[in-house]
Amino acid sequence: MDLLRGNVAEDAELGQLTQRERQILELISAGKTNREIGAELYLAEKTVKNYVSNLLAKLGMARRSEAAAHAARLEERRAQRSSRGL
């Protein structure tokens, strides 16, 4: 999740996301619903829905599950690199 938090600038698509969008993507990856994300971030559910729509558009994806899978793959790559000492 370090990649999503902005600690590693590796994926060009993620570079388009705002810090809040990255934060929401991280929570989507954790399996949270819009309502749960809103409660955790003190946002209205509709606001979260707008953020999700924007980040999906920026990533060129149609579904939140695609974005969560993409984030998981990026995290896996980052973990492999760090285990190799890169």
ZIGI-V945615 format. One record per helix or strand. SS is the DSSP state (hx for helix, st for strand). FROM is the first residue (numbers start at 1). LEN is the number of residues. If there is no record, write none. Layout:
ss;from;len
SS;FROM;LEN
SS;FROM;LEN
This chain:
ss;from;len
hx;2;4
hx;12;4
hx;19;11
hx;34;8
hx;45;15
hx;64;20
